[in-house]
Amino acid sequence: MDVALGGTFDPVHDGHRRLFERAFELGDVTVGLTSDELAPKSRDVDRHVRSFAERKDDLAAELESIAADHDREFEIRMLESPTGIATEPQYDYLVVSPETREGGKRINEIRRENGHDPLEVVVVPHVLADDGDIISSTRIVTGEIDEHGTVIDD
């Protein structure tokens, strides 16, 4: 089975790792990594996002061990539109977080319009930080929490 997922992944955190784990449980994984142009447009908060090359290197390092644990292959491709790679016919699953579930519905609409079978959209629950709020890259970048959700005391 072929699995697609996408994001900015800057920085990678335990919520992302849960997405990756679920994706590799399902099959070989292609990760659409937002381009330098798309990354800022996909943010709810205006903040610095590292370059595609930097994010790709870090993402590959994260994925290597998870892929090996599941005896799976992975590929990282540049994502230049929000619906990106998942509209291509070869995928069986799309792994999403709760806030990107609607994007999965839109991707399946496009797939149907193009004569492709719909993807099974797998929603992975958020990972919560120690304070009960979700772990997010923005919270990490602003210094509220670390990548594992530990609250950082000032």
Backbone hydrogen bonds in HBPLUS format (Angstrom, degrees):
<---DONOR---> <-ACCEPTOR-->    atom                        ^
c    i                          cat <-CA-CA->   ^        H-A-AA   ^      H-
h    n   atom  resd res      DA  || num        DHA   H-A  angle D-A-AA Bond
n    s   type  num  typ     dist DA aas  dist angle  dist       angle   num
A0028-ASP N   A0001-MET O   3.04 MM  27  6.43 140.8  2.20 174.6 162.6     1
A0092-ASP N   A0002-ASP O   2.79 MM  90  5.39 175.3  1.79 148.2 149.9     2
A0093-TYR N   A0002-ASP O   3.22 MM  91  6.55 158.3  2.27 152.1 155.9     3
A0003-VAL N   A0028-ASP O   2.83 MM  25  5.96 160.6  1.87 168.1 172.4     4
A0030-THR N   A0003-VAL O   2.82 MM  27  6.19 156.0  1.88 162.7 170.4     5
A0004-ALA N   A0093-TYR O   2.95 MM  89  6.23 160.2  1.99 144.0 149.6     6
A0095-VAL N   A0004-ALA O   3.01 MM  91  6.43 160.1  2.05 164.8 170.7     7
A0005-LEU N   A0030-THR O   3.16 MM  25  6.62 142.1  2.31 158.9 161.8     8
A0032-GLY N   A0005-LEU O   2.75 MM  27  6.12 164.5  1.77 154.2 158.7     9
A0007-GLY N   A0032-GLY O   2.96 MM  25  6.47 147.4  2.07 165.9 176.2    10
A0034-THR N   A0007-GLY O   2.97 MM  27  5.90 162.1  2.00 140.7 145.7    11
A0016-HIS N   A0013-HIS O   2.98 MM   3  5.38 118.8  2.37 108.2 122.3    12
A0017-ARG N   A0013-HIS O   2.98 MM   4  6.32 157.6  2.03 150.3 157.6    13
A0014-ASP N   A0147-GLU O   2.96 MM 133  6.19 161.1  2.00 173.3 167.1    14
A0018-ARG N   A0014-ASP O   3.02 MM   4  6.22 144.0  2.16 139.4 147.4    15
A0019-LEU N   A0015-GLY O   3.24 MM   4  6.62 152.2  2.32 141.5 148.3    16
A0019-LEU N   A0016-HIS O   2.95 MM   3  5.04 113.8  2.41  97.6 113.9    17
A0020-PHE N   A0016-HIS O   2.87 MM   4  6.25 161.1  1.90 158.1 163.5    18
A0021-GLU N   A0017-ARG O   2.89 MM   4  6.07 164.3  1.92 148.7 152.8    19
A0022-ARG N   A0018-ARG O   3.08 MM   4  6.26 166.5  2.10 148.7 151.9    20
A0023-ALA N   A0019-LEU O   2.93 MM   4  6.16 159.9  1.98 151.3 157.5    21
A0024-PHE N   A0020-PHE O   2.93 MM   4  6.19 166.2  1.94 159.6 161.9    22
A0025-GLU N   A0021-GLU O   3.01 MM   4  6.25 137.5  2.20 143.5 155.3    23
A0025-GLU N   A0022-ARG O   3.21 MM   3  5.08 127.9  2.50  92.2 106.0    24
A0026-LEU N   A0023-ALA O   3.03 MM   3  5.33 135.8  2.23 103.0 114.9    25
A0027-GLY N   A0023-ALA O   3.19 MM   4  6.57 142.6  2.33 147.2 157.7    26
A0029-VAL N   A0073-GLU O   3.04 MM  44  6.45 155.9  2.10 154.8 153.0    27
A0075-GLU N   A0029-VAL O   2.94 MM  46  6.49 138.1  2.12 147.8 159.7    28
A0031-VAL N   A0075-GLU O   2.83 MM  44  6.25 163.5  1.85 164.1 166.4    29
A0077-ARG N   A0031-VAL O   2.84 MM  46  6.15 166.7  1.85 159.7 163.7    30
A0033-LEU N   A0077-ARG O   2.79 MM  44  6.05 165.3  1.81 168.5 173.0    31
A0079-LEU N   A0033-LEU O   2.73 MM  46  5.13 160.9  1.76 133.5 130.3    32
A0035-SER N   A0079-LEU O   2.87 MM  44  5.59 146.6  1.98 159.8 149.2    33
A0039-ALA N   A0035-SER O   2.88 MM   4  5.84 163.6  1.91 157.6 161.2    34
A0041-LYS N   A0038-LEU O   2.93 MM   3  5.28 123.5  2.26 110.7 126.2    35
A0042-SER N   A0038-LEU O   3.15 MM   4  6.35 128.2  2.43 152.4 166.6    36
A0042-SER N   A0039-ALA O   3.16 MM   3  5.33 145.7  2.28 103.7 113.5    37
A0043-ARG N   A0040-PRO O   3.44 MM   3  5.49 167.1  2.46 104.9 107.1    38
A0055-ARG N   A0051-SER O   2.96 MM   4  6.24 171.1  1.97 159.7 162.3    39
A0056-LYS N   A0052-PHE O   2.74 MM   4  5.86 157.0  1.79 156.0 163.1    40
A0057-ASP N   A0053-ALA O   3.06 MM   4  6.23 160.7  2.10 146.9 151.0    41
A0058-ASP N   A0054-GLU O   3.15 MM   4  6.42 167.0  2.16 152.7 155.5    42
A0059-LEU N   A0055-ARG O   2.87 MM   4  5.97 157.9  1.91 148.3 155.3    43
A0060-ALA N   A0056-LYS O   2.87 MM   4  6.02 163.1  1.90 151.9 156.1    44
A0061-ALA N   A0057-ASP O   3.13 MM   4  6.36 157.3  2.19 145.3 151.1    45
A0062-GLU N   A0058-ASP O   3.08 MM   4  6.39 150.1  2.17 144.2 152.1    46
A0063-LEU N   A0059-LEU O   2.89 MM   4  6.14 162.0  1.92 157.4 162.2    47
A0064-GLU N   A0060-ALA O   3.01 MM   4  6.04 150.9  2.09 151.9 157.4    48
A0067-ALA N   A0063-LEU O   2.81 MM   4  5.85 168.8  1.82 163.2 166.4    49
A0068-ALA N   A0064-GLU O   3.02 MM   4  6.15 158.6  2.06 144.1 150.4    50
A0069-ASP N   A0065-SER O   2.95 MM   4  6.13 154.4  2.02 144.3 150.9    51
A0070-HIS N   A0066-ILE O   3.25 MM   4  6.52 138.9  2.43 142.1 151.8    52
A0070-HIS N   A0067-ALA O   3.13 MM   3  5.28 131.8  2.38  98.9 111.5    53
A0071-ASP N   A0067-ALA O   2.88 MM   4  5.86 103.8  2.47 138.7 158.2    54
A0072-ARG N   A0067-ALA O   2.93 MM   5  4.90 167.2  1.94 137.7 142.0    55
A0071-ASP N   A0068-ALA O   3.14 MM   3  4.81 158.3  2.18  98.4 105.1    56
A0084-GLY N   A0081-SER O   3.05 MM   3  4.88 126.0  2.36  98.5 113.4    57
A0088-GLU N   A0085-ILE O   2.94 MM   3  5.68 166.7  1.96 125.5 129.8    58
A0120-GLU N   A0092-ASP O   2.98 MM  28  6.37 170.2  1.99 149.9 150.4    59
A0094-LEU N   A0120-GLU O   2.98 MM  26  6.20 155.9  2.04 146.5 146.0    60
A0122-VAL N   A0094-LEU O   2.79 MM  28  6.05 165.0  1.82 158.0 163.3    61
A0096-VAL N   A0122-VAL O   2.90 MM  26  6.13 166.1  1.92 156.3 158.8    62
A0124-VAL N   A0096-VAL O   2.85 MM  28  6.15 167.6  1.87 166.8 169.1    63
A0100-THR N   A0097-SER O   2.99 MM   3  5.42 151.8  2.07 115.2 124.0    64
A0101-ARG N   A0098-PRO O   3.44 MM   3  5.41 168.9  2.46 105.0 106.8    65
A0103-GLY N   A0100-THR O   3.13 MM   3  5.25 122.9  2.47  98.7 112.7    66
A0104-GLY N   A0100-THR O   3.31 MM   4  6.75 143.2  2.45 143.0 152.6    67
A0104-GLY N   A0101-ARG O   2.99 MM   3  5.13 124.5  2.31  98.7 113.1    68
A0105-LYS N   A0101-ARG O   3.24 MM   4  6.73 144.7  2.37 144.5 153.9    69
A0105-LYS N   A0102-GLU O   3.08 MM   3  5.09 119.8  2.46  94.4 109.0    70
A0106-ARG N   A0102-GLU O   3.07 MM   4  6.45 156.4  2.13 149.6 155.6    71
A0107-ILE N   A0103-GLY O   2.90 MM   4  6.17 155.6  1.96 148.3 155.1    72
A0108-ASN N   A0104-GLY O   3.06 MM   4  6.31 155.7  2.12 145.2 150.9    73
A0109-GLU N   A0105-LYS O   3.03 MM   4  6.37 145.6  2.16 144.2 153.8    74
A0110-ILE N   A0106-ARG O   3.04 MM   4  6.39 159.6  2.08 152.5 156.8    75
A0111-ARG N   A0107-ILE O   2.89 MM   4  6.17 157.9  1.94 149.7 156.5    76
A0112-ARG N   A0108-ASN O   2.95 MM   4  6.13 159.6  1.99 145.6 150.3    77
A0113-GLU N   A0109-GLU O   2.98 MM   4  6.25 161.4  2.01 149.8 155.0    78
A0114-ASN N   A0110-ILE O   2.99 MM   4  6.22 140.4  2.15 144.7 155.4    79
A0114-ASN N   A0111-ARG O   3.13 MM   3  5.07 125.3  2.44  93.0 107.2    80
A0116-HIS N   A0111-ARG O   2.75 MM   5  4.91 163.0  1.78 151.7 145.9    81
A0115-GLY N   A0112-ARG O   2.98 MM   3  5.00 161.8  2.02 106.7 111.8    82
A0135-ILE N   A0127-VAL O   2.97 MM   8  6.01 158.9  2.01 169.1 162.5    83
A0129-ALA N   A0133-ASP O   2.69 MM   4  5.59 172.3  1.70 174.9 173.5    84
A0132-GLY N   A0129-ALA O   2.93 MM   3  5.38 164.9  1.95 120.7 123.2    85
A0130-ASP N   A0149-GLY O   2.81 MM  19  5.79 168.7  1.82 147.7 146.3    86
A0140-ILE N   A0136-SER O   3.14 MM   4  6.47 148.0  2.24 144.2 153.3    87
A0141-VAL N   A0137-SER O   2.83 MM   4  6.10 165.2  1.85 157.7 161.1    88
A0142-THR N   A0138-THR O   2.93 MM   4  6.10 153.9  2.00 150.4 157.0    89
A0144-GLU N   A0139-ARG O   2.94 MM   5  5.31 142.6  2.08 166.4 167.3    90
A0143-GLY N   A0140-ILE O   3.03 MM   3  5.17 155.3  2.09 104.6 112.3    91
A0152-ILE N   A0144-GLU O   2.84 MM   8  5.56 175.7  1.84 141.4 142.1    92
A0146-ASP N   A0150-THR O   2.96 MM   4  5.43 138.9  2.14 135.5 148.0    93
A0149-GLY N   A0146-ASP O   2.99 MM   3  5.33 166.8  2.01 116.3 120.4    94
